[in-house]
């Protein structure tokens, strides 16, 4: 009888499969509590600036990349309207904000005022999240510039997100845990290039522009719940 291989390091959190279980079946049985933890880990560690705001557009949390982007510490911004950072705020009228919340997914670009008085142009993606229990809005900076807002054209926010396949959910779960493509390939017994293909397809399905953005959107939107 073959002894099941015990995952090591980051992959130790993934439920171990039996030796006879087909590896192509369901994604890891990750509960909502663990996904909430993965969401916060991805939020904290992402190199993309991220912020969570409530339905009144009050800043609830920001990550380290956001602190670097704006030059402001969490204590300086949390509990304050996001509009205090935006040049020419407010960008949304109350009616437009309600419509954006109802859509669950929207994009745009703004100019933010850095603490040193300079202006930073930011292209962002926003989506409502379901894992914190508060239904906050997650803003993710896709591109930033201190030399003018010259960004590539964004995908239409009207394009619906597509459901991930079971294998894509499995791969994205491991990406969220910090596993590299080679570690994922070893864990799932698939080729390295196949992992990259699954990641690329998942990014396309969710409209993500980077792995960090993919993890944030997948976790925030509950796309990898088992």
Secondary structure by P-SEA (a helix, b strand, c coil): cccccccccccccccccccccccccccccccaaaaaaaaaaaaaccccbbbbbccccccccccaaaaaaccccccccccccccccccccccccaaaaaaaaaaccccbbbbbbccccbbbbbbbbbbbbcccccbbbbbbbcccccccccccccccccbbbbbbcaaaaaaaaaaaacccaaaaaaaacccaaaaaaaaaaaaaaaccccaaaaaaaaaaaccccc
